[in-house]
Amino acid sequence: MRAIDRFEGQATTTAALKLSALLFPRPGELRAAHWSEFNLAEGFGPFRKPG
């Protein structure tokens, strides 16, 4: 997370890196996600635990 905090790229890239580190989505899941899939009030997104 410290390396991500020091990252000097675009804001969207920084946000994606932080979300990836916290949510561990499969490759492409975060990139293909839509804002409507996130419920920010309840704190979860489109990523589901398999099984």
ROBAMAR-447631 format. One record per atom (N, C-alpha, C, CB): atom name; x, y, z. Coordinates in Angstrom, 1 decimal. Atoms other than C-alpha are relative to their C-alpha. Glycine has a CB too. Layout:
<zados>
CA | X | Y | Z
...
</zados>
This chain:
<zados>
N | 0.8 | -1.2 | 0.0
CA | 0.0 | 0.0 | 0.0
C | 0.9 | 1.3 | 0.0
CB | -0.9 | 0.0 | 1.2
N | -0.9 | -1.2 | 0.0
CA | 2.9 | 2.4 | 0.6
C | 0.5 | 0.3 | -1.4
CB | 1.2 | -0.3 | 0.9
N | -0.4 | -0.2 | 1.4
CA | 4.1 | 1.9 | -3.0
C | -1.1 | 0.6 | -0.8
CB | 0.5 | -1.3 | -0.6
N | 1.2 | -0.6 | 0.8
CA | 0.6 | 2.6 | -4.3
C | -0.2 | 1.4 | 0.4
CB | -1.3 | -0.8 | 0.4
N | 0.2 | -1.4 | -0.5
CA | 0.4 | 5.8 | -2.1
C | 1.1 | 0.9 | -0.7
CB | 0.2 | 0.0 | 1.5
N | -1.1 | -0.8 | 0.7
CA | 3.7 | 6.9 | -3.8
C | -0.2 | 0.1 | -1.5
CB | 1.4 | -0.5 | 0.4
N | 0.2 | 0.1 | 1.4
CA | 2.4 | 6.1 | -7.3
C | -0.5 | 1.4 | -0.5
CB | -1.1 | -1.0 | -0.4
N | 0.3 | -1.3 | 0.5
CA | 2.2 | 9.3 | -9.4
C | -0.7 | -0.1 | -1.4
CB | 1.3 | 0.8 | -0.1
N | 0.7 | 0.1 | 1.2
CA | -0.1 | 8.2 | -12.2
C | -1.3 | 0.7 | 0.1
CB | -0.2 | -1.5 | -0.4
N | 1.4 | -0.6 | 0.0
CA | -3.7 | 9.1 | -13.1
C | -0.8 | -0.5 | 1.2
CB | -0.7 | -0.5 | -1.3
N | 0.8 | 0.2 | -1.2
CA | -6.2 | 9.2 | -10.3
C | -0.8 | -1.3 | -0.1
CB | -1.0 | 1.1 | 0.3
N | 0.8 | 1.2 | 0.3
CA | -8.3 | 6.4 | -11.9
C | 0.9 | -1.3 | 0.2
CB | -0.6 | 0.0 | -1.3
N | -0.9 | 1.1 | -0.2
CA | -5.2 | 4.1 | -12.0
C | 0.4 | -0.2 | 1.5
CB | 1.3 | 0.3 | -0.8
N | -0.3 | 0.1 | -1.4
CA | -4.3 | 4.9 | -8.4
C | -1.2 | -0.7 | 0.8
CB | 0.3 | 1.3 | 0.6
N | 1.2 | 0.6 | -0.7
CA | -7.9 | 4.0 | -7.3
C | -0.1 | -1.4 | -0.4
CB | -1.3 | 0.8 | -0.5
N | 0.1 | 1.4 | 0.4
CA | -7.9 | 0.8 | -9.3
C | 1.1 | -0.8 | 0.7
CB | 0.2 | -0.1 | -1.5
N | -1.0 | 0.7 | -0.7
CA | -4.6 | -0.2 | -7.7
C | -0.4 | -0.2 | 1.5
CB | 1.4 | 0.7 | -0.1
N | 0.4 | 0.2 | -1.4
CA | -5.9 | 0.4 | -4.2
C | -1.2 | -1.0 | 0.1
CB | -0.5 | 1.4 | 0.5
N | 1.1 | 1.0 | -0.1
CA | -9.2 | -1.5 | -4.9
C | 0.5 | -1.4 | -0.2
CB | -1.0 | 0.4 | -1.0
N | -0.5 | 1.4 | 0.3
CA | -7.2 | -4.4 | -6.4
C | 0.7 | -0.5 | 1.3
CB | 1.0 | 0.1 | -1.1
N | -0.7 | 0.5 | -1.2
CA | -5.0 | -4.6 | -3.2
C | -1.0 | -0.3 | 1.1
CB | 1.0 | 1.1 | 0.4
N | 1.0 | 0.2 | -1.0
CA | -8.1 | -4.5 | -1.0
C | -1.0 | -1.2 | -0.3
CB | -0.7 | 1.2 | 0.3
N | 1.1 | 0.9 | 0.4
CA | -10.5 | -6.7 | -2.9
C | 0.5 | -1.3 | -0.7
CB | -1.0 | 0.7 | -0.9
N | -0.6 | 1.2 | 0.7
CA | -8.2 | -9.2 | -4.8
C | -0.9 | -0.5 | -1.1
CB | 0.2 | -1.1 | 1.0
N | 0.8 | 0.5 | 1.1
CA | -10.4 | -9.3 | -7.9
C | 0.8 | -0.8 | -1.0
CB | -0.8 | 1.2 | -0.7
N | -0.7 | 0.7 | 1.1
CA | -9.6 | -11.6 | -10.8
C | 0.4 | 1.0 | -1.0
CB | -1.0 | -1.1 | -0.6
N | -0.5 | -0.9 | 1.1
CA | -7.7 | -10.0 | -13.7
C | -1.2 | 0.4 | -0.9
CB | 1.1 | -0.6 | -0.9
N | 1.1 | -0.5 | 0.9
CA | -10.2 | -7.9 | -15.7
C | -1.3 | 0.3 | 0.7
CB | -0.2 | -1.1 | -1.1
N | 1.3 | -0.3 | -0.7
CA | -13.0 | -7.9 | -13.1
C | -0.1 | 1.4 | 0.4
CB | -0.1 | -0.9 | 1.2
N | 0.1 | -1.4 | -0.4
CA | -12.2 | -4.5 | -11.8
C | -0.1 | 0.9 | -1.2
CB | 1.3 | 0.4 | 0.9
N | 0.0 | -0.8 | 1.2
CA | -11.5 | -3.1 | -15.2
C | -1.3 | 0.0 | -0.7
CB | 1.1 | -0.4 | -1.0
N | 1.3 | 0.1 | 0.7
CA | -14.8 | -4.3 | -16.5
C | -1.2 | 0.4 | 0.9
CB | -0.2 | -1.4 | -0.5
N | 1.0 | -0.3 | -1.0
CA | -16.8 | -3.3 | -13.4
C | -0.7 | 1.3 | -0.4
CB | 0.5 | 0.0 | 1.4
N | 0.7 | -1.3 | 0.2
CA | -19.5 | -0.6 | -13.7
C | -0.3 | 0.6 | 1.4
CB | -1.3 | -0.3 | -0.8
N | 0.3 | -0.6 | -1.3
CA | -20.2 | 1.9 | -10.9
C | -1.3 | -0.5 | 0.6
CB | -0.1 | 1.5 | -0.2
N | 1.3 | 0.5 | -0.5
CA | -23.8 | 0.6 | -10.7
C | 0.1 | -1.3 | 0.8
CB | -1.0 | -0.1 | -1.1
N | -0.2 | 1.3 | -0.7
CA | -22.3 | -2.7 | -9.4
C | 0.5 | 0.2 | 1.4
CB | 0.9 | -0.9 | -0.8
N | -0.5 | -0.3 | -1.3
CA | -20.9 | -1.0 | -6.3
C | -1.0 | 0.5 | 0.9
CB | 1.2 | 0.9 | -0.1
N | 0.9 | -0.5 | -1.0
CA | -22.9 | -0.5 | -3.2
C | 0.8 | 0.7 | 1.1
CB | -1.0 | -1.1 | 0.6
N | -0.9 | -0.7 | -0.9
CA | -20.8 | 2.1 | -1.4
C | -0.6 | 0.2 | 1.4
CB | 0.4 | 1.4 | -0.6
N | 0.6 | -0.1 | -1.3
CA | -23.3 | 2.5 | 1.4
C | 0.2 | -1.2 | 0.9
CB | -1.5 | 0.3 | -0.1
N | -0.2 | 1.2 | -0.7
CA | -22.9 | -1.1 | 2.4
C | 1.4 | -0.6 | -0.1
CB | -1.0 | -1.1 | -0.5
N | -1.4 | 0.4 | 0.1
CA | -19.3 | -1.4 | 1.4
C | 0.4 | -1.2 | -0.7
CB | 0.5 | -0.1 | 1.4
N | -0.5 | 1.2 | 0.8
CA | -19.1 | -4.1 | -1.2
C | -0.3 | 0.3 | -1.5
CB | -0.7 | -1.2 | 0.4
N | 0.1 | -0.2 | 1.5
CA | -18.8 | -4.4 | -5.0
C | -0.4 | -1.2 | -0.7
CB | 1.4 | 0.5 | -0.5
N | 0.4 | 1.1 | 0.9
CA | -19.3 | -6.9 | -7.8
C | 0.7 | -1.3 | 0.3
CB | 0.0 | 0.4 | -1.4
N | -0.9 | 1.1 | -0.1
CA | -16.7 | -9.3 | -6.5
C | -0.6 | -1.0 | 1.1
CB | 1.4 | 0.4 | 0.4
N | 0.6 | 1.0 | -0.9
CA | -18.0 | -12.5 | -4.9
C | 1.0 | -1.1 | 0.3
CB | -1.3 | -0.6 | -0.7
N | -0.8 | 1.2 | -0.4
CA | -16.3 | -15.3 | -3.0
C | -0.5 | -1.2 | -0.7
CB | -0.1 | -0.2 | 1.6
N | 0.4 | 1.2 | 0.8
CA | -16.3 | -18.4 | -5.2
C | -0.4 | -1.1 | 1.0
CB | 1.2 | -0.5 | -0.8
N | 0.4 | 1.2 | -0.7
CA | -18.0 | -21.5 | -4.0
C | -1.3 | 0.1 | 0.6
CB | 0.9 | -0.3 | 1.1
</zados>
